[in-house]
Amino acid sequence: MSQHASFDAGRWSAFSRDQQILMIANEMNRAARLFAPADRGRLANAYERVLRLADLTVQVQASRSLRRELLRWRELAGAVYLEPDEQRHRELFRALLLLTPESAKKLPFLLGGPGGRRDYPPGGGVGAEPPPQGKPSTAEADDLS
């Protein structure tokens, strides 16, 4: 857990709420690629970093409602740490990104939807090329020529 071991509440509070959520999301994105059985140790390490950053965020938040939501979220993240489940991870990742307006803007690029698409290949995490969408429409075909 050395990557974020130097963070304490004082240093973490220097980051904006959006930055804090996005840094947790960054660790979730790393964890998404580690669900293969051979990567379980690395997945556990990634989740330890996720939980540490969530704890720091809860500690420095003035907003009671955000603290409450983060504590609920952290409890679910702890369950995935104890019993890895790729689908639950994806749901947690989505819920985390929806906690702030700025992080919600990243949702299409990290988990799919309008403006971007990411797939989780079986046991392989984020990053696969999206499957072909079929023949291009007439307008798209005109753009290609």
OpenMM code with the backbone's topology and positions (N, CA, C; nanometers):
from openmm import Vec3, app, unit

residues = "MET SER GLN HIS ALA SER PHE ASP ALA GLY ARG TRP SER ALA PHE SER ARG ASP GLN GLN ILE LEU MET ILE ALA ASN GLU MET ASN ARG ALA ALA ARG LEU PHE ALA PRO ALA ASP ARG GLY ARG LEU ALA ASN ALA TYR GLU ARG VAL LEU ARG LEU ALA ASP LEU THR VAL GLN VAL GLN ALA SER ARG SER LEU ARG ARG GLU LEU LEU ARG TRP ARG GLU LEU ALA GLY ALA VAL TYR LEU GLU PRO ASP GLU GLN ARG HIS ARG GLU LEU PHE ARG ALA LEU LEU LEU LEU THR PRO GLU SER ALA LYS LYS LEU PRO PHE LEU LEU GLY GLY PRO GLY GLY ARG ARG ASP TYR PRO PRO GLY GLY GLY VAL GLY ALA GLU PRO PRO PRO GLN GLY LYS PRO SER THR ALA GLU ALA ASP ASP LEU SER".split()
positions = [
    Vec3(0.0829, -0.1189, 0.0000),
    Vec3(0.0000, 0.0000, 0.0000),
    Vec3(0.0872, 0.1250, 0.0000),
    Vec3(0.2076, 0.1165, -0.0425),
    Vec3(0.3005, 0.2283, -0.0373),
    Vec3(0.2591, 0.3449, -0.1251),
    Vec3(0.1790, 0.3197, -0.2281),
    Vec3(0.1443, 0.4251, -0.3214),
    Vec3(0.0776, 0.5455, -0.2531),
    Vec3(-0.0079, 0.5206, -0.1569),
    Vec3(-0.0782, 0.6299, -0.0904),
    Vec3(-0.0501, 0.6330, 0.0595),
    Vec3(0.0505, 0.5612, 0.1027),
    Vec3(0.0813, 0.5537, 0.2456),
    Vec3(0.1198, 0.6890, 0.3021),
    Vec3(0.1754, 0.7763, 0.2177),
    Vec3(0.2191, 0.9064, 0.2678),
    Vec3(0.1037, 1.0052, 0.2860),
    Vec3(-0.0139, 0.9702, 0.2358),
    Vec3(-0.1275, 1.0606, 0.2520),
    Vec3(-0.1776, 1.0546, 0.3952),
    Vec3(-0.1967, 1.1718, 0.4530),
    Vec3(-0.2643, 1.1819, 0.5804),
    Vec3(-0.3833, 1.2754, 0.5582),
    Vec3(-0.4638, 1.2933, 0.6604),
    Vec3(-0.5850, 1.3740, 0.6444),
    Vec3(-0.5522, 1.5167, 0.6010),
    Vec3(-0.4456, 1.5744, 0.6554),
    Vec3(-0.4097, 1.7112, 0.6184),
    Vec3(-0.3733, 1.7229, 0.4719),
    Vec3(-0.2914, 1.6330, 0.4259),
    Vec3(-0.2512, 1.6366, 0.2855),
    Vec3(-0.3676, 1.6027, 0.1930),
    Vec3(-0.4485, 1.5039, 0.2319),
    Vec3(-0.5630, 1.4624, 0.1497),
    Vec3(-0.6665, 1.5741, 0.1392),
    Vec3(-0.6833, 1.6513, 0.2453),
    Vec3(-0.7838, 1.7589, 0.2443),
    Vec3(-0.7451, 1.8727, 0.1503),
    Vec3(-0.6182, 1.8774, 0.1073),
    Vec3(-0.5762, 1.9799, 0.0115),
    Vec3(-0.6355, 1.9550, -0.1278),
    Vec3(-0.6786, 1.8317, -0.1535),
    Vec3(-0.7421, 1.8005, -0.2812),
    Vec3(-0.8908, 1.8347, -0.2743),
    Vec3(-0.9473, 1.8740, -0.3869),
    Vec3(-1.0916, 1.9020, -0.3909),
    Vec3(-1.1690, 1.7711, -0.3761),
    Vec3(-1.2953, 1.7823, -0.3445),
    Vec3(-1.3825, 1.6657, -0.3330),
    Vec3(-1.3811, 1.5860, -0.4636),
    Vec3(-1.3902, 1.6557, -0.5762),
    Vec3(-1.3877, 1.5878, -0.7063),
    Vec3(-1.2567, 1.5121, -0.7259),
    Vec3(-1.1453, 1.5753, -0.6915),
    Vec3(-1.0154, 1.5089, -0.7078),
    Vec3(-1.0058, 1.3851, -0.6194),
    Vec3(-1.0566, 1.3937, -0.4981),
    Vec3(-1.0530, 1.2795, -0.4074),
    Vec3(-1.1322, 1.1622, -0.4656),
    Vec3(-1.2532, 1.1899, -0.5124),
    Vec3(-1.3365, 1.0840, -0.5704),
    Vec3(-1.2692, 1.0263, -0.6950),
    Vec3(-1.2110, 1.1128, -0.7773),
    Vec3(-1.1455, 1.0646, -0.8989),
    Vec3(-1.0201, 0.9827, -0.8674),
    Vec3(-0.9508, 1.0123, -0.7590),
    Vec3(-0.8342, 0.9312, -0.7223),
    Vec3(-0.8780, 0.7933, -0.6723),
    Vec3(-0.9892, 0.7883, -0.6011),
    Vec3(-1.0440, 0.6581, -0.5623),
    Vec3(-1.0850, 0.5826, -0.6889),
    Vec3(-1.1489, 0.6536, -0.7812),
    Vec3(-1.1917, 0.5917, -0.9074),
    Vec3(-1.0725, 0.5388, -0.9865),
    Vec3(-0.9611, 0.6088, -0.9807),
    Vec3(-0.8415, 0.5621, -1.0487),
    Vec3(-0.7985, 0.4255, -0.9944),
    Vec3(-0.8033, 0.4090, -0.8645),
    Vec3(-0.7691, 0.2792, -0.8048),
    Vec3(-0.8720, 0.1728, -0.8423),
    Vec3(-0.9992, 0.2119, -0.8502),
    Vec3(-1.1030, 0.1176, -0.8930),
    Vec3(-1.0781, 0.0744, -1.0374),
    Vec3(-1.0361, 0.1675, -1.1204),
    Vec3(-1.0073, 0.1356, -1.2599),
    Vec3(-0.8906, 0.0367, -1.2682),
    Vec3(-0.7881, 0.0567, -1.1869),
    Vec3(-0.6761, -0.0382, -1.1828),
    Vec3(-0.7239, -0.1756, -1.1387),
    Vec3(-0.8074, -0.1775, -1.0372),
    Vec3(-0.8577, -0.3046, -0.9836),
    Vec3(-0.9408, -0.3798, -1.0870),
    Vec3(-1.0075, -0.3074, -1.1762),
    Vec3(-1.0950, -0.3706, -1.2752),
    Vec3(-1.0203, -0.4692, -1.3640),
    Vec3(-0.8909, -0.4515, -1.3785),
    Vec3(-0.8114, -0.5399, -1.4646),
    Vec3(-0.7527, -0.6586, -1.3892),
    Vec3(-0.7882, -0.6750, -1.2639),
    Vec3(-0.7203, -0.7737, -1.1794),
    Vec3(-0.8117, -0.8844, -1.1273),
    Vec3(-0.9156, -0.9165, -1.1992),
    Vec3(-1.0091, -1.0181, -1.1510),
    Vec3(-0.9738, -1.1601, -1.1949),
    Vec3(-0.8684, -1.1758, -1.2730),
    Vec3(-0.8234, -1.3105, -1.3091),
    Vec3(-0.7711, -1.3798, -1.1830),
    Vec3(-0.7900, -1.5102, -1.1708),
    Vec3(-0.7439, -1.5802, -1.0492),
    Vec3(-0.5964, -1.5561, -1.0169),
    Vec3(-0.5130, -1.5440, -1.1169),
    Vec3(-0.3698, -1.5231, -1.0921),
    Vec3(-0.3398, -1.3853, -1.0341),
    Vec3(-0.4335, -1.2921, -1.0443),
    Vec3(-0.4127, -1.1548, -0.9989),
    Vec3(-0.4791, -1.1231, -0.8651),
    Vec3(-0.5254, -1.2239, -0.7922),
    Vec3(-0.6008, -1.1978, -0.6683),
    Vec3(-0.5205, -1.1191, -0.5656),
    Vec3(-0.3922, -1.1441, -0.5539),
    Vec3(-0.3098, -1.0691, -0.4589),
    Vec3(-0.3022, -0.9219, -0.4962),
    Vec3(-0.2839, -0.8950, -0.6243),
    Vec3(-0.2788, -0.7564, -0.6717),
    Vec3(-0.4155, -0.6891, -0.6586),
    Vec3(-0.5229, -0.7669, -0.6791),
    Vec3(-0.6573, -0.7128, -0.6608),
    Vec3(-0.6780, -0.6722, -0.5151),
    Vec3(-0.6340, -0.7562, -0.4225),
    Vec3(-0.6462, -0.7235, -0.2795),
    Vec3(-0.5688, -0.5969, -0.2471),
    Vec3(-0.4492, -0.5818, -0.3029),
    Vec3(-0.3703, -0.4602, -0.2792),
    Vec3(-0.4409, -0.3373, -0.3348),
    Vec3(-0.5001, -0.3502, -0.4526),
    Vec3(-0.5721, -0.2377, -0.5123),
    Vec3(-0.6910, -0.1990, -0.4246),
    Vec3(-0.7629, -0.2985, -0.3743),
    Vec3(-0.8772, -0.2693, -0.2878),
    Vec3(-0.8332, -0.2106, -0.1536),
    Vec3(-0.7183, -0.2483, -0.1043),
    Vec3(-0.6676, -0.1854, 0.0182),
    Vec3(-0.6430, -0.0369, -0.0053),
    Vec3(-0.5899, -0.0024, -0.1222),
    Vec3(-0.5692, 0.1384, -0.1551),
    Vec3(-0.7035, 0.2103, -0.1690),
    Vec3(-0.8009, 0.1451, -0.2326),
    Vec3(-0.9353, 0.2027, -0.2469),
    Vec3(-0.9933, 0.2329, -0.1091),
    Vec3(-0.9867, 0.1359, -0.0203),
    Vec3(-1.0441, 0.1532, 0.1133),
    Vec3(-0.9703, 0.2613, 0.1924),
    Vec3(-0.8388, 0.2677, 0.1775),
    Vec3(-0.7606, 0.3715, 0.2472),
    Vec3(-0.8015, 0.5103, 0.1992),
    Vec3(-0.8133, 0.5272, 0.0685),
    Vec3(-0.8525, 0.6583, 0.0149),
    Vec3(-0.9962, 0.6926, 0.0515),
    Vec3(-1.0835, 0.5934, 0.0538),
    Vec3(-1.2216, 0.6187, 0.0966),
    Vec3(-1.2236, 0.6631, 0.2434),
    Vec3(-1.1439, 0.5980, 0.3272),
    Vec3(-1.1357, 0.6369, 0.4688),
    Vec3(-1.0879, 0.7813, 0.4827),
    Vec3(-0.9846, 0.8170, 0.4092),
    Vec3(-0.9329, 0.9546, 0.4152),
    Vec3(-1.0389, 1.0539, 0.3689),
    Vec3(-1.1107, 1.0189, 0.2645),
    Vec3(-1.2133, 1.1089, 0.2119),
    Vec3(-1.3244, 1.1288, 0.3140),
    Vec3(-1.3667, 1.0218, 0.3769),
    Vec3(-1.4690, 1.0331, 0.4818),
    Vec3(-1.4174, 1.1211, 0.5953),
    Vec3(-1.2939, 1.1031, 0.6310),
    Vec3(-1.2338, 1.1759, 0.7432),
    Vec3(-1.2307, 1.3270, 0.7189),
    Vec3(-1.2089, 1.3696, 0.5956),
    Vec3(-1.1905, 1.5130, 0.5699),
    Vec3(-1.3148, 1.5834, 0.5157),
    Vec3(-1.4221, 1.5100, 0.4908),
    Vec3(-1.5403, 1.5722, 0.4322),
    Vec3(-1.6226, 1.6489, 0.5354),
    Vec3(-1.6572, 1.7699, 0.5005),
    Vec3(-1.7448, 1.8494, 0.5869),
    Vec3(-1.8915, 1.8130, 0.5630),
    Vec3(-1.9221, 1.7672, 0.4444),
    Vec3(-2.0595, 1.7343, 0.4071),
    Vec3(-2.1039, 1.6034, 0.4732),
    Vec3(-2.2012, 1.6128, 0.5625),
    Vec3(-2.2511, 1.4931, 0.6312),
    Vec3(-2.3129, 1.3953, 0.5326),
    Vec3(-2.3848, 1.4478, 0.4333),
    Vec3(-2.4510, 1.3577, 0.3387),
    Vec3(-2.3489, 1.2818, 0.2547),
    Vec3(-2.2424, 1.3478, 0.2120),
    Vec3(-2.1395, 1.2777, 0.1351),
    Vec3(-2.0668, 1.1768, 0.2227),
    Vec3(-2.0377, 1.2123, 0.3470),
    Vec3(-1.9744, 1.1168, 0.4387),
    Vec3(-2.0604, 0.9920, 0.4546),
    Vec3(-2.1903, 1.0142, 0.4728),
    Vec3(-2.2828, 0.9024, 0.4906),
    Vec3(-2.2832, 0.8120, 0.3667),
    Vec3(-2.2899, 0.8729, 0.2472),
    Vec3(-2.2894, 0.7944, 0.1234),
    Vec3(-2.1563, 0.7211, 0.1049),
    Vec3(-2.0474, 0.7877, 0.1359),
    Vec3(-1.9167, 0.7235, 0.1239),
    Vec3(-1.9007, 0.6071, 0.2215),
    Vec3(-1.9547, 0.6216, 0.3412),
    Vec3(-1.9476, 0.5119, 0.4372),
    Vec3(-2.0288, 0.3922, 0.3891),
    Vec3(-2.1454, 0.4179, 0.3315),
    Vec3(-2.2242, 0.3083, 0.2730),
    Vec3(-2.1461, 0.2437, 0.1592),
    Vec3(-2.0878, 0.3269, 0.0734),
    Vec3(-2.0121, 0.2786, -0.0405),
    Vec3(-1.8922, 0.1962, 0.0077),
    Vec3(-1.8241, 0.2459, 0.1107),
    Vec3(-1.7062, 0.1778, 0.1628),
    Vec3(-1.7411, 0.0400, 0.2186),
    Vec3(-1.8561, 0.0296, 0.2825),
    Vec3(-1.8992, -0.1000, 0.3354),
    Vec3(-1.9145, -0.2022, 0.2219),
    Vec3(-1.9736, -0.1586, 0.1111),
    Vec3(-1.9891, -0.2472, -0.0045),
    Vec3(-1.8541, -0.2802, -0.0677),
    Vec3(-1.7642, -0.1812, -0.0722),
    Vec3(-1.6299, -0.2054, -0.1253),
    Vec3(-1.5562, -0.3061, -0.0379),
    Vec3(-1.5761, -0.2982, 0.0926),
    Vec3(-1.5148, -0.3954, 0.1836),
    Vec3(-1.5634, -0.5369, 0.1564),
    Vec3(-1.6898, -0.5497, 0.1209),
    Vec3(-1.7439, -0.6825, 0.0877),
    Vec3(-1.6788, -0.7378, -0.0393),
    Vec3(-1.6535, -0.6522, -0.1380),
    Vec3(-1.5869, -0.6982, -0.2613),
    Vec3(-1.4407, -0.7311, -0.2317),
    Vec3(-1.3789, -0.6582, -0.1418),
    Vec3(-1.2417, -0.6888, -0.0995),
    Vec3(-1.2357, -0.8299, -0.0403),
    Vec3(-1.3342, -0.8634, 0.0424),
    Vec3(-1.3347, -0.9940, 0.1076),
    Vec3(-1.3762, -1.1067, 0.0133),
    Vec3(-1.4716, -1.0775, -0.0755),
    Vec3(-1.5197, -1.1763, -0.1730),
    Vec3(-1.5234, -1.1111, -0.3097),
    Vec3(-1.4137, -1.1162, -0.3843),
    Vec3(-1.4076, -1.0486, -0.5146),
    Vec3(-1.5203, -1.0919, -0.6081),
    Vec3(-1.5839, -0.9935, -0.6677),
    Vec3(-1.6948, -1.0160, -0.7599),
    Vec3(-1.6886, -0.9055, -0.8649),
    Vec3(-1.6608, -0.9422, -0.9872),
    Vec3(-1.6389, -0.8440, -1.0925),
    Vec3(-1.7631, -0.7590, -1.1207),
    Vec3(-1.8810, -0.8203, -1.1178),
    Vec3(-2.0037, -0.7438, -1.1432),
    Vec3(-2.0296, -0.6440, -1.0306),
    Vec3(-2.0106, -0.6853, -0.9072),
    Vec3(-2.0292, -0.5930, -0.7946),
    Vec3(-1.9257, -0.4807, -0.8000),
    Vec3(-1.8036, -0.5142, -0.8430),
    Vec3(-1.7003, -0.4112, -0.8595),
    Vec3(-1.7479, -0.3058, -0.9593),
    Vec3(-1.7991, -0.3510, -1.0705),
    Vec3(-1.8468, -0.2586, -1.1752),
    Vec3(-1.9590, -0.1691, -1.1214),
    Vec3(-2.0507, -0.2269, -1.0454),
    Vec3(-2.1603, -0.1494, -0.9865),
    Vec3(-2.1071, -0.0470, -0.8864),
    Vec3(-2.0093, -0.0880, -0.8061),
    Vec3(-1.9473, 0.0039, -0.7094),
    Vec3(-1.8752, 0.1180, -0.7799),
    Vec3(-1.8049, 0.0843, -0.8868),
    Vec3(-1.7313, 0.1842, -0.9642),
    Vec3(-1.8293, 0.2885, -1.0168),
    Vec3(-1.9404, 0.2424, -1.0709),
    Vec3(-2.0428, 0.3329, -1.1236),
    Vec3(-2.0998, 0.4217, -1.0117),
    Vec3(-2.1319, 0.3614, -0.8990),
    Vec3(-2.1879, 0.4378, -0.7864),
    Vec3(-2.0887, 0.5436, -0.7378),
    Vec3(-1.9610, 0.5084, -0.7324),
    Vec3(-1.8593, 0.6040, -0.6901),
    Vec3(-1.8554, 0.7230, -0.7850),
    Vec3(-1.8529, 0.6958, -0.9141),
    Vec3(-1.8453, 0.8041, -1.0123),
    Vec3(-1.9673, 0.8963, -1.0064),
    Vec3(-2.0784, 0.8451, -0.9625),
    Vec3(-2.2000, 0.9266, -0.9534),
    Vec3(-2.2057, 1.0143, -0.8281),
    Vec3(-2.1051, 1.0059, -0.7414),
    Vec3(-2.1074, 1.0842, -0.6176),
    Vec3(-2.0851, 1.2337, -0.6380),
    Vec3(-2.0156, 1.2724, -0.7423),
    Vec3(-1.9961, 1.4154, -0.7678),
    Vec3(-2.0232, 1.4435, -0.9156),
    Vec3(-2.0687, 1.5637, -0.9476),
    Vec3(-2.0957, 1.5967, -1.0880),
    Vec3(-1.9721, 1.5836, -1.1777),
    Vec3(-1.8565, 1.6229, -1.1271),
    Vec3(-1.7353, 1.6159, -1.2083),
    Vec3(-1.6956, 1.4711, -1.2362),
    Vec3(-1.7014, 1.3860, -1.1349),
    Vec3(-1.6648, 1.2463, -1.1576),
    Vec3(-1.7694, 1.1760, -1.2443),
    Vec3(-1.8947, 1.2169, -1.2354),
    Vec3(-1.9994, 1.1566, -1.3184),
    Vec3(-1.9731, 1.1806, -1.4673),
    Vec3(-1.9050, 1.2904, -1.4995),
    Vec3(-1.8717, 1.3184, -1.6395),
    Vec3(-1.7772, 1.2134, -1.6967),
    Vec3(-1.7037, 1.1447, -1.6118),
    Vec3(-1.6065, 1.0434, -1.6563),
    Vec3(-1.6712, 0.9075, -1.6803),
    Vec3(-1.7947, 0.8913, -1.6359),
    Vec3(-1.8628, 0.7623, -1.6444),
    Vec3(-1.8632, 0.7025, -1.7851),
    Vec3(-1.8995, 0.7777, -1.8884),
    Vec3(-1.9024, 0.7165, -2.0222),
    Vec3(-1.7664, 0.6660, -2.0686),
    Vec3(-1.6609, 0.7301, -2.0249),
    Vec3(-1.5275, 0.6930, -2.0697),
    Vec3(-1.4710, 0.5740, -1.9939),
    Vec3(-1.5203, 0.5527, -1.8729),
    Vec3(-1.4679, 0.4447, -1.7899),
    Vec3(-1.5556, 0.3208, -1.7902),
    Vec3(-1.6867, 0.3406, -1.7977),
    Vec3(-1.7773, 0.2263, -1.7877),
    Vec3(-1.8744, 0.2142, -1.9041),
    Vec3(-1.8667, 0.3013, -1.9990),
    Vec3(-1.9551, 0.2914, -2.1147),
    Vec3(-2.0723, 0.3853, -2.1048),
    Vec3(-2.1422, 0.3945, -2.2135),
    Vec3(-2.2581, 0.4827, -2.2212),
    Vec3(-2.2354, 0.5868, -2.3275),
    Vec3(-2.3188, 0.6896, -2.3319),
    Vec3(-2.3056, 0.7921, -2.4347),
    Vec3(-2.1677, 0.8569, -2.4313),
    Vec3(-2.1052, 0.8648, -2.5464),
    Vec3(-1.9770, 0.9324, -2.5556),
    Vec3(-1.8568, 0.8428, -2.5356),
    Vec3(-1.8765, 0.7204, -2.5013),
    Vec3(-1.7630, 0.6313, -2.4826),
    Vec3(-1.8097, 0.4944, -2.4399),
    Vec3(-1.7239, 0.3953, -2.4597),
    Vec3(-1.7644, 0.2605, -2.4226),
    Vec3(-1.6429, 0.1817, -2.3786),
    Vec3(-1.6537, 0.1169, -2.2653),
    Vec3(-1.5474, 0.0297, -2.2178),
    Vec3(-1.6115, -0.1033, -2.1822),
    Vec3(-1.5504, -0.2104, -2.2217),
    Vec3(-1.6001, -0.3436, -2.1894),
    Vec3(-1.5056, -0.4110, -2.0922),
    Vec3(-1.5587, -0.4989, -2.0128),
    Vec3(-1.4799, -0.5817, -1.9241),
    Vec3(-1.4733, -0.7204, -1.9871),
    Vec3(-1.3616, -0.7572, -2.0493),
    Vec3(-1.3532, -0.8930, -2.1025),
    Vec3(-1.3505, -0.9927, -1.9885),
    Vec3(-1.3950, -1.1156, -2.0098),
    Vec3(-1.3974, -1.2141, -1.9015),
    Vec3(-1.2611, -1.2272, -1.8353),
    Vec3(-1.2560, -1.1963, -1.7063),
    Vec3(-1.1339, -1.2101, -1.6286),
    Vec3(-1.0230, -1.1151, -1.6681),
    Vec3(-1.0531, -1.0139, -1.7496),
    Vec3(-0.9454, -0.9309, -1.7997),
    Vec3(-0.9565, -0.7842, -1.7692),
    Vec3(-1.0678, -0.7367, -1.7169),
    Vec3(-1.0785, -0.5958, -1.6798),
    Vec3(-1.1124, -0.5038, -1.7945),
    Vec3(-1.0869, -0.3771, -1.7730),
    Vec3(-1.1198, -0.2724, -1.8679),
    Vec3(-1.0195, -0.2725, -1.9814),
    Vec3(-1.0614, -0.2292, -2.0967),
    Vec3(-0.9645, -0.2025, -2.2001),
    Vec3(-0.9811, -0.2802, -2.3277),
    Vec3(-1.0761, -0.3681, -2.3363),
    Vec3(-1.0943, -0.4410, -2.4611),
    Vec3(-1.1509, -0.3482, -2.5669),
    Vec3(-1.1209, -0.3794, -2.6882),
    Vec3(-1.1809, -0.3038, -2.7972),
    Vec3(-1.3301, -0.3332, -2.7978),
    Vec3(-1.4135, -0.2309, -2.8211),
    Vec3(-1.5565, -0.2578, -2.8267),
    Vec3(-1.5883, -0.3488, -2.9442),
    Vec3(-1.6916, -0.4316, -2.9302),
    Vec3(-1.7279, -0.5194, -3.0400),
    Vec3(-1.7788, -0.4372, -3.1579),
    Vec3(-1.7691, -0.4912, -3.2796),
    Vec3(-1.8181, -0.4168, -3.3957),
    Vec3(-1.9663, -0.3883, -3.3815),
    Vec3(-2.0065, -0.2744, -3.4277),
    Vec3(-2.1459, -0.2323, -3.4139),
    Vec3(-2.2281, -0.2616, -3.5393),
    Vec3(-2.1750, -0.3362, -3.6315),
    Vec3(-2.2491, -0.3657, -3.7543),
    Vec3(-2.2093, -0.2690, -3.8636),
    Vec3(-2.2869, -0.2695, -3.9700),
    Vec3(-2.2561, -0.1828, -4.0830),
    Vec3(-2.2773, -0.0368, -4.0436),
    Vec3(-2.1912, 0.0538, -4.0921),
    Vec3(-2.2129, 0.1955, -4.0628),
    Vec3(-2.3389, 0.2449, -4.1312),
    Vec3(-2.4030, 0.3413, -4.0700),
    Vec3(-2.5201, 0.4017, -4.1319),
    Vec3(-2.4776, 0.4743, -4.2600),
    Vec3(-2.5746, 0.5161, -4.3384),
    Vec3(-2.5436, 0.5864, -4.4630),
    Vec3(-2.4641, 0.7119, -4.4339),
    Vec3(-2.5001, 0.7868, -4.3315),
    Vec3(-2.4283, 0.9092, -4.2956),
    Vec3(-2.2859, 0.8772, -4.2535),
    Vec3(-2.2688, 0.7700, -4.1752),
    Vec3(-2.1353, 0.7312, -4.1332),
    Vec3(-2.0519, 0.6856, -4.2520),
    Vec3(-2.1132, 0.6126, -4.3443),
    Vec3(-2.0419, 0.5651, -4.4623),
    Vec3(-1.9973, 0.6837, -4.5474),
    Vec3(-2.0820, 0.7868, -4.5577),
    Vec3(-2.0458, 0.9054, -4.6333),
    Vec3(-1.9276, 0.9762, -4.5675),
    Vec3(-1.9245, 0.9750, -4.4319),
    Vec3(-1.8136, 1.0389, -4.3604),
    Vec3(-1.6830, 0.9636, -4.3820),
    Vec3(-1.6930, 0.8310, -4.4030),
    Vec3(-1.5736, 0.7509, -4.4197),
    Vec3(-1.5115, 0.7664, -4.5585),
    Vec3(-1.5926, 0.8074, -4.6553),
    Vec3(-1.5387, 0.8170, -4.7914),
    Vec3(-1.4796, 0.9529, -4.8215),
] * unit.nanometer
topology = app.Topology()
chain = topology.addChain("A")
for resn in residues:
    res = topology.addResidue(resn, chain)
    for name in ("N", "CA", "C"):
        topology.addAtom(name, app.Element.getBySymbol(name[0]), res)
